[in-house]
């Protein structure tokens, strides 16, 4: 079985609002970026995945989008 032909793949979801506001300009501190790991079916969901998840840095539910795997 080929390694790249798996139907279910791991994806990383990253908070979209934390990415834009990751550095506080007044204090030059990094607040952090909320990331989740989940799985998706490559055949049923070929587009990038976006889910509303809780962000501990924003203290609210925000949109988390799929990022490139490392």
Secondary structure as a PSIPRED ss2 file (coil, helix, strand):
# PSIPRED VFORMAT (PSIPRED V4.0)

   1 X C   1.000  0.000  0.000
   2 X C   1.000  0.000  0.000
   3 X H   0.000  1.000  0.000
   4 X H   0.000  1.000  0.000
   5 X H   0.000  1.000  0.000
   6 X C   1.000  0.000  0.000
   7 X C   1.000  0.000  0.000
   8 X E   0.000  0.000  1.000
   9 X E   0.000  0.000  1.000
  10 X E   0.000  0.000  1.000
  11 X E   0.000  0.000  1.000
  12 X E   0.000  0.000  1.000
  13 X E   0.000  0.000  1.000
  14 X E   0.000  0.000  1.000
  15 X E   0.000  0.000  1.000
  16 X H   0.000  1.000  0.000
  17 X H   0.000  1.000  0.000
  18 X H   0.000  1.000  0.000
  19 X H   0.000  1.000  0.000
  20 X H   0.000  1.000  0.000
  21 X C   1.000  0.000  0.000
  22 X C   1.000  0.000  0.000
  23 X E   0.000  0.000  1.000
  24 X E   0.000  0.000  1.000
  25 X C   1.000  0.000  0.000
  26 X C   1.000  0.000  0.000
  27 X C   1.000  0.000  0.000
  28 X C   1.000  0.000  0.000
  29 X E   0.000  0.000  1.000
  30 X E   0.000  0.000  1.000
  31 X C   1.000  0.000  0.000
  32 X C   1.000  0.000  0.000
  33 X C   1.000  0.000  0.000
  34 X C   1.000  0.000  0.000
  35 X E   0.000  0.000  1.000
  36 X E   0.000  0.000  1.000
  37 X E   0.000  0.000  1.000
  38 X E   0.000  0.000  1.000
  39 X E   0.000  0.000  1.000
  40 X E   0.000  0.000  1.000
  41 X E   0.000  0.000  1.000
  42 X C   1.000  0.000  0.000
  43 X C   1.000  0.000  0.000
  44 X C   1.000  0.000  0.000
  45 X C   1.000  0.000  0.000
  46 X C   1.000  0.000  0.000
  47 X C   1.000  0.000  0.000
  48 X C   1.000  0.000  0.000
  49 X C   1.000  0.000  0.000
  50 X E   0.000  0.000  1.000
  51 X E   0.000  0.000  1.000
  52 X E   0.000  0.000  1.000
  53 X E   0.000  0.000  1.000
  54 X E   0.000  0.000  1.000
  55 X E   0.000  0.000  1.000
  56 X C   1.000  0.000  0.000
  57 X C   1.000  0.000  0.000
  58 X C   1.000  0.000  0.000
  59 X C   1.000  0.000  0.000
  60 X E   0.000  0.000  1.000
  61 X E   0.000  0.000  1.000
  62 X E   0.000  0.000  1.000
  63 X E   0.000  0.000  1.000
  64 X E   0.000  0.000  1.000
  65 X E   0.000  0.000  1.000
  66 X E   0.000  0.000  1.000
  67 X E   0.000  0.000  1.000
  68 X C   1.000  0.000  0.000
  69 X C   1.000  0.000  0.000
  70 X C   1.000  0.000  0.000
